[in-house]
Amino acid sequence: MQPKPMARAMLEFMFHRALRPSLPLIALYLVLSVFWVGFAYGVAPNIITAAYHERSVSVLNWVFQGHRSVPVEHYLDRWSSIAAALQIATILHLVIVLFIVSIDRNHRLLVLNAPRADLCANFVLIAFSAAFLALTALSRVWAPGDYANYLVEWTMVREGNPWYGGFNSYGPLFNVLAPPAWVNPFANKLLFAFSYLVCVIWLIKRFAPGPGLAALSWPGIGFWLLNPFPWVNIVFFGYFDVLVAIACVASVHSLVCRRDGVSGTYLALGILMKYMPIVILPFFVFSERRFHFRLLSYCAGVVILGLVVSVLIWGTSTFLPLTFAATRSPQTSMSIYEVLASIDSPLRLFWDSPNFDWLEKLFLLTAGLGVFAWCVRRRTGPALSAALAISVTLLFYRAGYIRYQMVLFCLILYWVASKREQLEEHSLLVALLAGYFGLLAIIQLARYWFDFTGEVYYSIVVFKFLLGCALLVGLIRFHQRELTANVGKQSGLSCPT
């Protein structure tokens, strides 16, 4: 009998070594799932039916007061979707817990003298993940914002007619999310939440390791876990932009680790989901004054392949999102051009009917080229270059929807994690970063709950624009000071082991 190859033997040994400690954890989640299925599908429907017919306790009877105009089957179907979503959330939470355990175990294997994982830090991350997933699952099926539109669009995809009317700016990879939505309306929203959680936990555990709660001090918890921006955009509204953001983060990290082909592939996936990340491509191709041909070829190849496959499946309607993105109206989109074209615009003093179309192109081109030239000259790292590229695009694009900021938010998270030690001396910039996204979330909720019009609405738009400008300037000034402080030392990012 021939001995097994050494590589295979080592893989089997590591697999069994890693799996054995996780078996009790998997068994615990399995038991909880069995109990939940029994309650959700055996007990809860009887409780709902009794309360609907006013045969339960007064509190439950009151829940249906004024809501008995539809048959009880409506509420049973809705409960079935929520119960299934909670079951999916439980499975995803188990995966997150196993992910945390695997990172700790690998870190102890790679660093011989590494301390044991801090249980308090892990508990904070596990509790944060549970709350994030649970609230996502408990949010109503027909969520506010674009998620309700997503469900309609995914239905049209399953019927073979995506981009009907050409009213969205999503790429062909958005259509891949149609089957999970057919299984459960919550499935994709939970996928968005799960993807974000994995990204954040990976950043904290791999980029900012430290004894105790060093990586999760109270300022860190406030910025990483309690900032309302992801809670509002993912948990409440269920926006899909987080997947685009994570693809951009993966592209940045791959470029940092000198994997140009992988970086170009990830960036192409982000572009095929939503075309906005294409503005990052020239910054990466000429990153740190080197021409990254492999990155360019992989990105272009994957994008072209994706578009060709989409055309073969859905025809030339594949390109409707590009037309929509280039010609969409800025009205009610929180764009600075909406203010410039309004009745209260200062341009009205010398221009009867201000036309912002040429102004947008001029601003985008001028500001974009200016930031690009600065990044090349200063040899900025991929994370900061990508953040600046997205930031200047969001400032001067004709649509200023706050959900677009999710790409910038995740890129900033990556940059902050990699610059944690340097940022400890720049508390003002950290406050600006946390405050910027926190205020954006508050503005987003306020717009949903209240109908702002006239001067109040335009003041909010101008305030958001000025905040974005302040953030752009703050990031640039930080890099300039870092270059001054790091004399003879490269300021680029390093790839963590």
Number of C-alpha atoms within 10 A of each C-alpha: 3 4 6 9 8 9 9 10 12 11 11 12 12 11 11 10 11 16 14 10 11 14 10 11 13 17 11 11 15 15 10 14 17 12 11 18 15 12 13 19 15 11 12 17 19 14 14 22 16 16 21 21 12 16 13 16 11 10 9 16 16 14 13 17 12 7 12 11 8 8 10 19 12 10 18 17 12 14 18 17 21 21 20 22 25 23 20 21 26 21 15 20 23 19 15 21 19 17 15 19 17 15 16 20 14 11 20 15 11 10 10 8 9 13 13 12 20 13 11 12 18 18 12 15 23 19 13 15 23 20 14 23 27 21 17 27 26 17 18 15 19 14 19 15 15 15 22 15 14 22 21 14 20 23 18 16 20 15 9 12 15 21 23 13 11 17 13 20 21 25 24 23 17 20 20 13 17 21 15 15 19 15 12 17 23 29 21 23 28 25 23 21 30 22 16 21 22 17 16 20 21 16 19 21 20 17 20 18 17 16 12 15 17 12 20 21 12 13 15 18 15 13 22 21 22 16 18 19 25 26 18 19 24 26 25 20 23 29 25 26 20 26 22 25 24 24 23 29 29 21 29 30 22 20 24 19 16 13 15 24 20 21 27 32 24 26 33 29 24 27 27 23 23 24 18 20 23 17 16 22 20 16 24 28 19 18 21 19 15 11 13 18 14 16 25 22 16 20 25 17 15 19 20 14 12 19 20 15 14 19 15 11 11 16 13 12 16 21 18 18 21 17 13 16 19 12 11 14 15 20 15 14 16 21 25 24 25 22 23 18 20 16 14 13 15 12 16 14 8 8 11 10 11 16 13 16 14 9 14 16 14 13 16 19 13 12 17 20 13 12 18 21 13 14 24 18 12 15 19 26 24 27 25 23 25 28 24 27 25 23 20 20 21 22 22 22 19 27 21 24 15 19 24 20 21 23 24 23 22 23 26 20 20 25 21 22 21 22 16 15 11 11 16 11 10 11 11 11 18 18 12 16 21 20 15 18 23 19 16 19 21 14 16 18 15 12 14 12 9 8 9 13 11 11 11 10 16 21 13 15 22 17 13 22 19 14 20 18 14 16 18 18 12 17 17 18 13 15 16 13 10 16 17 11 11 10 9 8 10 12 17 16 18 13 13 11 9
